[in-house]
Amino acid sequence: MRDFRDAKAMAQALRESLTHKAVTISHSESLELVSKMLGAADWNTLSAMLQADRRDTVAPAARLKTTTALYPAVPLRDLVPLPNATYPLFVGRESTVRALNQAFDGGQEVVLAIQREAAVDDPRFSDVYEIGILAQLLELVPLEDGTFRVLTRGLRRVALRSFAAESAAYQAEVSDVREGATRDARDLIRRIYQRFQDYAAAHGILVPDLWLFFDQTRDPGQIADTVATRMKLSIRDKYELLATLDPMKRLERIEALLNASQRPVSANYAATKRQALDHADRRRHQYATLEHLLLALIDDAEASAVMRACDADLGGLSQGLVQYLDNELKHTVIEAASAEPTAAFKRVDQRAAFLAQEVGYAAVTGANALVALFAETRSPAARLLAEHGVSRGRADKAIARGVGKGEP
């Protein structure tokens, strides 16, 4: 197998074979099944690995034959697609639907153009960014509300020369873009590999086959795109990665974004973590758990402000935590206790740093740790928060209003 089109042919053959047996599956489902048959977690991972394998032997798919070419176009409000990744899009604008119908009828690719402002309902050339993605259409499904779900796969970057609604359908004239030469970046790739493992663990991102992909390609641009697809970034940060054409600079930007999570810790939050360990040590518990941390967060100025904004009964929450720690963790009592934070405690601490970066905090606060705790859904701490009306959504809204920001 030389490229992802062979895998697509296998998927089509599988789909036709099942149809003869009165079993109906969608095109995207057949792609996912073939991916698993070939040992990959999903179609995104398989296609990225195969694209890397075919480099220098097969011409890139959909290579433009002339200086510019005209394609049906889809403006995107809140998504920045990247090459070698599959995206489900939900579209309802009439001009977009007509563009998609034109593309499917003509067997064409489409241009995915990123809007500068999501609120613009009828974008023109000045309303979209200069760099977009040429994408392959995989599936178009009409929905009951009159909108459509379209499955697309990003192929490569293109430069937009024009964008308008021609004949009531969006169209874009694009030209090819040249990316910088691929250079050896083993040390940088190794650092990103290590940092992204921490990032994935902190955000609960499951990417088992991504590590195999790291082993099989040394293309810095492709690694940067693959990692960026899985990172939780703002539209602005993702577009900057899309618009960075030099592969080495793109990979360096990825490293900078991963390193940006290393925020200083506020004095209050540093004291809160020490207090959490003290709660465990006083009880001679072998481990400091999320419940010890949450008990300390009740006394943390920033975290408690967020909980109060959620109308939480801090007294009742504190009482519930104390009862749990005193009665449910007796089996962890040891003679000479110097409590070690559990893996969940460490994950929350790591995740808090990334969350501080995402909301623009200069330092990590207890409010970030509180929000980071919600991902540990099986913990008694998360359950007690829910029982007292503190949810991730309400906490996020409070933080968006400036509650819990604190000072470095």
Secondary structure as UniProt FT lines:
FT   HELIX           4..20
FT   TURN            21..22
FT   HELIX           27..37
FT   TURN            38..39
FT   HELIX           43..53
FT   TURN            54..57
FT   TURN            61..62
FT   STRAND          68..76
FT   TURN            83..84
FT   STRAND          86..91
FT   HELIX           94..106
FT   STRAND          110..115
FT   TURN            118..119
FT   HELIX           125..127
FT   STRAND          131..142
FT   TURN            144..145
FT   STRAND          148..166
FT   TURN            167..168
FT   STRAND          169..176
FT   HELIX           186..203
FT   TURN            208..209
FT   HELIX           210..216
FT   HELIX           220..230
FT   HELIX           235..243
FT   HELIX           247..259
FT   TURN            260..261
FT   HELIX           267..282
FT   TURN            283..284
FT   STRAND          287..288
FT   HELIX           290..297
FT   TURN            298..299
FT   HELIX           301..309
FT   TURN            310..311
FT   HELIX           314..328
FT   HELIX           330..332
FT   STRAND          340..341
FT   HELIX           343..359
FT   HELIX           366..373
FT   TURN            374..375
FT   TURN            377..378
FT   HELIX           380..387
FT   TURN            388..389
FT   HELIX           392..400
FT   TURN            401..404
//
